[in-house]
Amino acid sequence: MVGMFLEKNIEELQLNIDILKKLKEKNIIKIKDLWKMKRKELKQLGFDDNDINHIVIKLQLNAIDLNKKVY
């Protein structure tokens, strides 16, 4: 079930519009592209701690997390 969710577009996470826009500019289109990233990588792409925490919360609400974690 997680595999099918990971193939969906990042819009499914209902992220903040500004964060969604930044992710798309960085060619992060699928949830799996975001899921396999680490906090450090997101910081290097220009995301601040608030953005990253927002992303983490939205991922955790779907039983996954950064760095390929599944709950």
Residue, then its C-alpha position, 0 to 999 in steps of 0.5 A: m500500500v505504501g508503494m502505491f502512495l509513493e507513486k502519487n504526486i506531491e499535491e496529495l500531501q496537501l503541502n503549503i503552496d509555497i513549499l509545493k512550488k519550491l519542490k516542483e522547481k527542484n523537480i521533486i514531483k512524486i512523493k517517493d522523490l521527497w520520501k527518500m530525501k534527508r533533512k540536510e538535502l532539503k536545507q541544501l535546496g533552500f528549505d528552512d526548518n519550518d518548511i521541513n517540519h511542515i513537510v515531515i508532519k504531512l509525511q507522518l500523517n501518511a505513515i511515512d517520513l524523510n529518509k525512507k522511513v515507514y511507520 
